[in-house]
């Protein structure tokens, strides 16, 4: 009962957000289902008349469904060059084609030939026979395919949060990031109930239309079309700027600071769209104009976006200048002035274990490479300034390396499933789990100072935002950022309120 009570308490605190995400999930799911129905049902009918083409076409749809859903979302981003709802709907549609297509083909093909001959003998045209005889008789089989696709779509749509498409997956991803089961349940339970609800509606529709007129099917189809079309009648003001942010407390807090400052000191309407699952996802969204600005770290800009390593011994200012120049030359991006805190990468382990083994620096781990188990995020395991850099600079290759989501690593080291993890210097996990940050004695990790990244033409269109955002230059210490992260990650504070409180307390505005 404890975790359920936590979920209910969280629902009370996040009601507005819950209903927004639920609506996004319903809209995205119904849109994908309608697209799949409008493609698969006519195609299935056509294939029932052209049976030689049926096997290769249905086989192609089967291949689409064998692609892992997360990979399919990634492919859609690359193919469509967009982030958000559109590639998510396209991926979900592709994933839902096979059950509807196969069942439509099977249902139409298995109508008794004697009945079809009798209908033709009564003077029915092929189209009239389809509408009056074949479709009503095939409805149970077709609806079974639609019901299967609906359940697949509702469940898979939770992954769309990784590409900032919204939906109940936002709660699940936040829960994983914070290792908070209440958030995970608040996303997973309604998603499961939603799938059951839609399945019930479709089952009732199937039974009421079986072997009869198609009026119930048409009514449900019409209702779904109205839900999908509802945003077309929305009169919400389009934002002048969209501020993006990666998944996690810190990027969301900083994005909200940008939001508050710009709206406070200009007449622009600003929207925050955070939760991008990786650096690549956030940067791609910036490139294709899904967002206009997002906070990026200087070290990440160098290592992940420019594929360069800062010069040995470079100061924070020198790394920023290198990154700003590189982003301008290679991407025509404007990189404004960075804040003070340095959220660099670090390796961290339990304080007691580090004391017992006498480990204070990364180099001190050399005698234990066969004994210690590393817990790295997927990104750190692959980045040049991550585990590959540790192997090159320190010559350390650990026998046991586990890769995991960023939200799971701190709990994994605390519970002894791994011995050390990659961490961020301003992470609240370091305080919560009493972790020792190992000294980077060979200066592998470059400075990571957050700064606003945007297209040059965005800055030229809104030149006033440069002075507004540069007010944060040199502000926010490591301790202040860590405290704000702790409020969001462990006290469940609203990132927007935390951001506003900091700006108010430090005199940026009343």
C-alpha positions as CSV (number, residue, x, y, z in Angstrom):
1,X,0.0,0.0,0.0
2,X,2.9,2.3,0.6
3,X,3.9,2.8,-3.0
4,X,0.3,3.1,-4.1
5,X,-0.2,5.9,-1.6
6,X,2.9,7.6,-2.9
7,X,1.5,7.4,-6.4
8,X,-1.8,8.9,-5.3
9,X,0.0,11.7,-3.4
10,X,2.0,12.4,-6.5
11,X,-1.1,12.5,-8.6
12,X,-2.6,15.1,-6.3
13,X,0.5,17.2,-6.6
14,X,0.8,16.8,-10.4
15,X,-2.8,16.8,-11.5
16,X,-2.4,19.5,-14.1
17,X,0.6,17.8,-15.6
18,X,-1.1,14.4,-15.5
19,X,-4.2,15.4,-17.5
20,X,-2.0,17.2,-20.0
21,X,0.2,14.1,-20.5
22,X,-2.8,11.8,-20.6
23,X,-4.4,13.9,-23.3
24,X,-1.1,13.8,-25.3
25,X,-1.0,10.1,-25.0
26,X,-4.6,9.6,-26.1
27,X,-4.2,12.0,-29.0
28,X,-0.9,10.4,-30.2
29,X,-2.3,6.8,-29.9
30,X,-5.6,7.5,-31.7
31,X,-3.8,9.4,-34.5
32,X,-1.4,6.5,-35.0
33,X,-4.2,3.9,-34.9
34,X,-6.3,5.9,-37.4
35,X,-3.3,6.2,-39.8
36,X,-2.7,2.4,-39.5
37,X,-6.4,1.7,-40.1
38,X,-6.7,4.0,-43.2
39,X,-3.6,2.4,-44.6
40,X,-4.1,-1.3,-43.7
41,X,-7.8,-1.8,-44.3
42,X,-7.9,-0.6,-47.9
43,X,-4.6,-2.3,-48.6
44,X,-5.9,-5.6,-47.1
45,X,-9.0,-5.4,-49.2
46,X,-6.9,-4.8,-52.3
47,X,-4.7,-7.7,-51.5
48,X,-7.7,-10.0,-51.1
49,X,-8.4,-9.3,-54.8
50,X,-4.7,-9.5,-55.8
51,X,-3.5,-12.5,-53.9
52,X,-0.1,-12.8,-55.7
53,X,0.9,-9.5,-54.1
54,X,-0.3,-10.4,-50.6
55,X,2.7,-12.4,-49.4
56,X,5.4,-9.9,-50.1
57,X,3.4,-6.9,-48.9
58,X,2.4,-8.6,-45.6
59,X,6.0,-9.8,-45.3
60,X,7.2,-6.3,-45.5
61,X,4.8,-5.2,-42.8
62,X,6.1,-8.1,-40.6
63,X,9.6,-6.9,-41.1
64,X,8.6,-3.4,-39.7
65,X,7.2,-5.0,-36.6
66,X,10.4,-7.0,-35.9
67,X,12.4,-3.8,-35.5
68,X,12.7,-2.9,-31.8
69,X,10.3,-0.1,-31.1
70,X,13.0,2.2,-29.7
71,X,15.2,1.6,-32.7
72,X,12.2,2.4,-35.0
73,X,11.7,5.7,-33.2
74,X,15.4,6.5,-33.8
75,X,15.1,5.6,-37.5
76,X,12.1,7.9,-37.9
77,X,14.1,10.8,-36.4
78,X,16.9,10.2,-38.9
79,X,14.6,9.7,-41.9
80,X,12.2,12.6,-41.2
81,X,14.8,14.9,-39.6
82,X,12.4,15.9,-36.9
83,X,11.8,15.4,-33.2
84,X,8.6,15.1,-31.3
85,X,5.1,13.9,-32.1
86,X,5.4,13.6,-35.9
87,X,8.1,10.9,-36.0
88,X,6.5,9.2,-33.0
89,X,3.2,8.9,-34.8
90,X,4.9,7.6,-38.0
91,X,6.8,5.0,-36.0
92,X,3.7,3.9,-34.1
93,X,1.8,3.6,-37.3
94,X,4.4,1.5,-38.9
95,X,4.5,-0.7,-35.8
96,X,0.7,-1.2,-35.9
97,X,0.3,-2.0,-39.6
98,X,0.8,-5.8,-39.5
99,X,-2.1,-7.0,-37.3
100,X,-4.7,-4.9,-39.1
101,X,-3.4,-5.7,-42.6
102,X,-3.1,-9.4,-42.0
103,X,-6.5,-9.7,-40.3
104,X,-8.2,-7.6,-43.0
105,X,-6.8,-9.8,-45.7
106,X,-7.7,-13.0,-43.9
107,X,-11.2,-11.8,-42.9
108,X,-12.1,-10.8,-46.5
109,X,-10.5,-13.8,-48.1
110,X,-12.3,-16.3,-45.8
111,X,-15.8,-15.1,-46.5
112,X,-17.7,-18.2,-47.9
113,X,-17.3,-18.1,-51.8
114,X,-20.9,-19.4,-52.0
115,X,-22.2,-16.3,-50.2
116,X,-20.1,-14.0,-52.5
117,X,-21.5,-15.8,-55.6
118,X,-25.1,-15.4,-54.3
119,X,-24.5,-11.7,-53.8
120,X,-23.1,-11.3,-57.3
121,X,-26.1,-13.3,-58.6
122,X,-28.4,-10.8,-57.0
123,X,-26.8,-8.1,-59.1
124,X,-24.5,-6.5,-56.5
125,X,-21.5,-4.7,-57.8
126,X,-18.1,-5.6,-56.4
127,X,-18.2,-2.4,-54.2
128,X,-21.7,-3.1,-53.0
129,X,-20.9,-6.7,-52.2
130,X,-17.9,-5.6,-50.2
131,X,-19.9,-3.0,-48.2
132,X,-23.0,-5.2,-47.6
133,X,-21.6,-8.7,-47.4
134,X,-17.9,-9.1,-47.1
135,X,-17.0,-6.3,-44.6
136,X,-19.8,-7.1,-42.1
137,X,-18.8,-10.8,-42.1
138,X,-15.1,-10.0,-41.8
139,X,-15.6,-7.4,-39.0
140,X,-14.8,-9.8,-36.1
141,X,-11.4,-10.7,-37.7
142,X,-10.6,-7.1,-38.7
143,X,-11.5,-5.7,-35.3
144,X,-9.3,-8.3,-33.6
145,X,-6.4,-6.9,-35.6
146,X,-7.3,-3.3,-34.7
147,X,-7.6,-4.2,-31.0
148,X,-4.1,-5.8,-31.1
149,X,-2.7,-2.8,-32.8
150,X,-4.3,-0.4,-30.3
151,X,-2.8,-2.2,-27.3
152,X,0.6,-2.2,-29.0
153,X,0.4,1.5,-29.8
154,X,-0.7,2.6,-26.3
155,X,2.2,0.6,-24.7
156,X,4.9,1.6,-27.2
157,X,3.8,5.3,-27.1
158,X,5.4,5.5,-23.6
159,X,8.8,5.4,-25.3
160,X,7.9,8.5,-27.4
161,X,8.9,10.6,-24.4
162,X,12.5,9.9,-25.2
163,X,12.1,12.1,-28.4
164,X,10.1,14.8,-26.6
165,X,6.7,13.6,-28.0
166,X,5.1,13.8,-24.6
167,X,2.5,11.4,-23.2
168,X,2.5,9.3,-20.1
169,X,6.1,8.1,-20.8
170,X,7.2,11.5,-19.4
171,X,6.3,10.2,-15.9
172,X,8.0,6.9,-16.5
173,X,11.2,8.5,-17.8
174,X,11.3,10.9,-14.9
175,X,10.8,8.0,-12.5
176,X,13.7,6.1,-14.1
177,X,15.9,9.2,-14.0
178,X,15.1,9.8,-10.3
179,X,14.8,6.1,-9.3
180,X,11.3,7.0,-8.1
181,X,8.7,4.2,-8.4
182,X,5.8,6.5,-7.8
183,X,6.5,8.4,-11.0
184,X,7.0,5.1,-12.9
185,X,3.6,3.9,-11.6
186,X,1.9,7.2,-12.4
187,X,2.8,6.7,-16.0
188,X,2.6,2.9,-16.3
189,X,-0.8,2.3,-14.5
190,X,-2.8,4.8,-16.5
191,X,-1.2,3.6,-19.7
192,X,-2.3,0.0,-18.9
193,X,-5.8,1.2,-18.0
194,X,-6.0,3.2,-21.2
195,X,-5.1,0.2,-23.3
196,X,-7.8,-1.8,-21.5
197,X,-10.4,1.0,-22.0
198,X,-9.7,1.2,-25.7
199,X,-9.8,-2.6,-26.0
200,X,-13.2,-2.6,-24.3
201,X,-14.6,0.1,-26.6
202,X,-13.4,-1.8,-29.7
203,X,-14.7,-5.1,-28.3
204,X,-18.2,-3.6,-27.8
205,X,-18.0,-2.1,-31.3
206,X,-17.1,-5.5,-32.7
207,X,-20.0,-7.3,-31.0
208,X,-22.6,-4.7,-32.0
209,X,-21.6,-4.7,-35.7
210,X,-20.9,-8.4,-36.2
211,X,-22.6,-9.6,-39.3
212,X,-24.8,-6.4,-39.4
213,X,-24.5,-2.8,-40.7
214,X,-21.2,-0.9,-40.2
215,X,-22.9,1.9,-38.3
216,X,-21.2,1.2,-34.9
217,X,-17.8,1.1,-36.6
218,X,-18.5,4.4,-38.3
219,X,-19.6,6.0,-35.1
220,X,-16.4,5.0,-33.2
221,X,-14.4,6.1,-36.2
222,X,-16.1,9.5,-36.2
223,X,-15.5,9.9,-32.5
224,X,-11.8,9.1,-32.9
225,X,-11.5,11.6,-35.8
226,X,-13.0,14.3,-33.6
227,X,-10.5,13.6,-30.8
228,X,-7.6,13.7,-33.3
229,X,-8.9,16.9,-34.9
230,X,-9.4,18.7,-31.6
231,X,-6.0,20.5,-31.6
232,X,-6.9,22.1,-34.9
233,X,-9.6,24.1,-33.0
234,X,-7.2,25.2,-30.3
235,X,-6.5,28.9,-30.1
236,X,-3.5,28.7,-27.8
237,X,-0.9,31.4,-28.6
238,X,2.1,30.0,-30.5
239,X,5.3,30.7,-28.5
240,X,7.9,33.1,-29.9
241,X,10.7,30.9,-28.5
242,X,10.9,27.2,-27.4
243,X,13.5,26.4,-24.8
244,X,14.7,22.8,-24.8
245,X,16.4,20.7,-22.2
246,X,17.8,17.2,-21.8
247,X,16.3,14.7,-19.4
248,X,17.2,15.4,-15.8
249,X,16.7,18.0,-13.1
250,X,19.6,20.3,-14.0
251,X,18.8,20.9,-17.6
252,X,15.2,21.5,-16.8
253,X,16.0,24.0,-14.0
254,X,18.4,25.9,-16.3
255,X,15.8,25.9,-19.2
256,X,13.2,27.3,-16.8
257,X,15.7,30.0,-15.8
258,X,16.0,31.1,-19.4
259,X,12.2,31.0,-19.7
260,X,11.6,33.2,-16.7
261,X,14.3,35.7,-17.6
262,X,13.2,36.1,-21.2
263,X,9.5,36.5,-20.3
264,X,10.3,38.9,-17.5
265,X,12.5,41.2,-19.5
266,X,10.9,41.0,-23.0
267,X,7.4,40.8,-24.5
268,X,8.1,37.3,-25.9
269,X,6.0,34.2,-25.1
270,X,8.3,31.4,-24.2
271,X,7.6,27.6,-23.8
272,X,9.9,25.0,-22.1
273,X,10.1,21.6,-23.8
274,X,12.5,19.5,-21.8
275,X,13.1,15.8,-21.5
276,X,15.3,15.0,-24.5
277,X,16.9,11.7,-23.8
278,X,20.4,12.5,-25.1
279,X,22.7,15.2,-26.4
280,X,22.1,14.0,-29.9
281,X,18.3,14.3,-29.5
282,X,18.5,17.8,-28.1
283,X,21.0,19.0,-30.7
284,X,19.0,17.5,-33.6
285,X,15.8,19.2,-32.3
286,X,17.8,22.5,-32.3
287,X,19.0,21.9,-35.9
288,X,15.5,21.2,-37.3
289,X,13.9,24.1,-35.4
290,X,11.8,22.0,-33.0
291,X,13.4,24.1,-30.3
292,X,15.2,27.5,-30.4
293,X,17.6,27.4,-27.5
294,X,18.8,24.8,-25.0
295,X,21.6,24.7,-22.3
296,X,24.6,22.8,-23.4
297,X,27.8,22.1,-21.6
298,X,31.1,23.3,-23.0
299,X,32.8,20.0,-22.6
300,X,29.9,18.2,-24.3
301,X,30.0,20.7,-27.2
302,X,33.7,19.9,-27.7
303,X,33.6,16.1,-27.2
304,X,30.2,15.1,-28.5
305,X,29.2,17.8,-31.0
306,X,32.6,18.9,-32.4
307,X,34.4,15.5,-31.8
308,X,37.4,17.4,-30.4
309,X,39.4,17.3,-27.2
310,X,40.3,20.5,-25.5
311,X,44.0,21.4,-25.5
312,X,45.9,19.9,-22.5
313,X,45.8,22.2,-19.5
314,X,43.1,24.5,-21.0
315,X,41.3,26.8,-18.6
316,X,37.5,27.0,-18.4
317,X,37.5,30.2,-20.5
318,X,39.8,28.7,-23.1
319,X,37.5,25.6,-23.5
320,X,34.5,27.8,-23.8
321,X,36.2,30.0,-26.5
322,X,37.2,26.8,-28.4
323,X,33.6,25.4,-28.2
324,X,32.0,28.8,-29.2
325,X,34.3,29.2,-32.2
326,X,33.8,25.6,-33.3
327,X,30.0,25.7,-33.0
328,X,30.0,29.0,-35.0
329,X,32.2,27.6,-37.7
330,X,30.8,24.1,-38.1
331,X,27.1,24.7,-37.3
332,X,26.6,28.5,-37.5
333,X,25.5,28.4,-33.9
334,X,25.7,31.1,-31.3
335,X,27.0,30.0,-27.9
336,X,26.4,32.6,-25.2
337,X,28.4,33.1,-22.0
338,X,28.6,30.1,-19.6
339,X,27.5,30.0,-15.9
340,X,30.1,29.5,-13.1
341,X,29.3,25.9,-12.0
342,X,31.4,23.2,-13.5
343,X,29.3,20.0,-13.9
344,X,32.2,17.9,-15.2
345,X,32.2,14.1,-15.3
346,X,33.6,12.3,-12.3
347,X,34.0,8.7,-11.1
348,X,32.3,8.1,-7.7
349,X,32.2,5.2,-5.3
350,X,30.8,4.5,-1.8
351,X,32.7,6.5,0.8
352,X,33.3,3.4,3.0
353,X,34.6,1.2,0.2
354,X,36.9,4.0,-1.1
355,X,38.3,4.4,2.4
356,X,38.8,0.6,2.8
357,X,40.6,0.3,-0.5
358,X,42.6,3.5,-0.1
359,X,41.3,5.0,-3.3
360,X,41.3,8.8,-3.7
361,X,42.2,9.3,-7.3
362,X,41.3,7.5,-10.5
363,X,44.9,6.3,-10.8
364,X,44.5,4.6,-7.4
365,X,42.0,2.1,-9.1
366,X,44.7,0.4,-11.2
367,X,45.3,-2.5,-8.8
368,X,41.6,-3.3,-8.7
369,X,40.6,-3.3,-12.4
370,X,39.9,-7.1,-12.2
371,X,37.9,-6.8,-9.0
372,X,35.8,-3.6,-9.3
373,X,32.6,-3.5,-11.3
374,X,31.9,-0.3,-13.2
375,X,28.4,1.1,-13.7
376,X,28.4,3.6,-16.7
377,X,25.6,5.3,-18.6
378,X,25.3,4.4,-22.2
379,X,26.6,7.8,-23.3
380,X,29.6,7.8,-21.0
381,X,30.6,4.3,-22.1
382,X,30.8,5.5,-25.7
383,X,32.1,9.1,-25.4
384,X,35.7,10.0,-26.0
385,X,35.7,11.9,-22.7
386,X,34.2,8.9,-21.0
387,X,35.3,5.3,-20.6
388,X,37.3,5.3,-23.9
389,X,39.2,8.3,-22.5
390,X,39.8,6.5,-19.2
391,X,41.4,3.6,-21.2
392,X,43.5,6.0,-23.3
393,X,44.7,8.4,-20.6
394,X,44.8,6.2,-17.5
395,X,45.4,2.9,-19.2
396,X,42.6,1.3,-17.1
397,X,40.4,-1.4,-18.6
398,X,37.9,-2.8,-16.2
399,X,37.0,-6.5,-16.3
400,X,33.4,-5.9,-15.5
401,X,31.5,-3.0,-17.0
402,X,27.7,-2.6,-16.7
403,X,25.9,0.0,-18.8
404,X,22.6,1.4,-17.5
405,X,20.3,4.4,-17.6
406,X,21.5,7.4,-15.8
407,X,18.8,7.3,-13.2
408,X,19.7,3.8,-12.1
409,X,23.4,4.1,-11.5
410,X,23.4,5.8,-8.1
411,X,21.0,3.2,-6.6
412,X,23.1,0.4,-8.2
413,X,26.3,1.6,-6.5
414,X,24.4,2.2,-3.2
415,X,23.0,-1.3,-3.2
416,X,26.4,-2.8,-4.2
417,X,25.4,-4.1,-7.6
418,X,28.3,-2.0,-9.0
419,X,31.4,-0.6,-7.2
420,X,31.7,2.8,-8.9
421,X,29.8,4.9,-11.4
422,X,30.2,7.9,-13.6
423,X,28.6,10.9,-12.1
424,X,28.2,14.6,-12.6
425,X,30.0,16.9,-10.2
426,X,26.8,18.8,-9.2
427,X,24.6,15.6,-9.0
428,X,22.4,15.4,-5.9
429,X,23.1,11.6,-5.8
430,X,26.6,12.4,-4.5
431,X,25.0,13.9,-1.4
432,X,22.1,11.5,-1.0
433,X,24.2,8.3,-1.2
434,X,27.4,9.7,0.5
435,X,29.6,9.0,-2.5
436,X,33.3,9.9,-2.8
437,X,34.2,11.7,-6.0
438,X,37.6,10.4,-7.2
439,X,40.2,13.0,-8.2
440,X,40.8,13.3,-11.9
441,X,44.6,13.4,-11.4
442,X,45.4,13.3,-15.1
443,X,42.9,15.9,-16.1
444,X,40.9,13.7,-18.5
445,X,37.5,15.4,-18.0
446,X,37.3,18.9,-19.6
447,X,35.3,21.7,-17.9
448,X,31.5,21.4,-18.3
449,X,29.9,24.8,-17.9
450,X,26.4,25.3,-19.0
451,X,25.6,28.0,-21.6
452,X,22.8,28.8,-24.0
453,X,23.2,27.3,-27.4
454,X,21.1,28.6,-30.4
455,X,21.2,29.1,-34.1
456,X,22.8,32.3,-35.2
457,X,19.7,33.4,-37.1
458,X,17.7,33.0,-33.9
459,X,20.0,35.4,-32.2
460,X,19.8,37.8,-35.1
461,X,15.9,37.6,-35.0
462,X,15.8,38.3,-31.3
463,X,19.1,40.2,-30.4
464,X,17.7,41.3,-27.1
465,X,17.9,37.7,-25.6
466,X,21.7,37.9,-25.6
467,X,21.9,40.5,-22.9
468,X,19.0,38.8,-21.0
469,X,20.6,35.3,-20.9
470,X,24.2,36.6,-20.3
471,X,23.0,37.9,-16.9
472,X,23.6,34.3,-15.8
473,X,27.2,34.4,-17.0
474,X,29.5,33.6,-14.1
475,X,26.5,32.9,-11.8
476,X,25.5,29.7,-9.9
477,X,28.1,27.9,-7.9
478,X,28.6,24.2,-7.8
479,X,27.0,24.1,-4.3
480,X,24.0,26.1,-5.4
481,X,23.4,23.9,-8.5
482,X,23.7,20.8,-6.4
483,X,21.2,22.1,-3.9
484,X,18.7,22.9,-6.6
485,X,19.1,19.5,-8.2
486,X,18.5,17.9,-4.7
487,X,15.3,19.9,-4.3
488,X,14.0,18.5,-7.7
489,X,15.4,15.0,-7.5
490,X,14.7,14.2,-3.8
491,X,12.2,16.7,-2.6
492,X,10.1,16.5,-5.8
493,X,10.1,20.3,-6.2
494,X,8.8,21.8,-9.5
495,X,11.9,22.8,-11.6
496,X,10.1,26.0,-12.7
497,X,9.6,27.1,-9.1
498,X,13.1,26.2,-8.1
499,X,14.4,28.2,-11.0
500,X,12.2,31.2,-10.2
501,X,13.2,31.1,-6.5
502,X,16.9,31.2,-7.3
503,X,16.4,34.2,-9.7
504,X,14.3,36.0,-7.1
505,X,16.6,35.3,-4.2
506,X,19.6,36.5,-6.2
507,X,18.1,39.8,-7.3
508,X,17.4,39.0,-11.0
509,X,13.8,40.2,-10.6
510,X,11.3,40.8,-7.8
